Amino acid sequence: MLRPKKEDLVGEALIYERANGVTYARFRDDPKKSLYPGRWEIGREHKEPLMDYAQWRHLMDIAETYPTLKKQLDKTLDLYYIVKDGD
């Protein structure tokens, strides 16, 4: 099933289910339950790192060539430092 639009999620009760390392959500009540039958994936476990250091280094290097990538990496690092400092 496709994920519902954000507007359709506001104020709705959801049921969360987990199976084989994947977390799903589905609507609890009608009419959304009837409009969006089934469930959609909202997350999954990662058993291995997303990338190794060489890949991270390469990503940082090519970000110097692609401004949009650089901007998004900067935002990610900002968020990391905010979360890290909050712990």
Order of alpha helices (4+ residues) and beta strands (2+ residues): alpha-beta-beta-alpha-beta-alpha-alpha
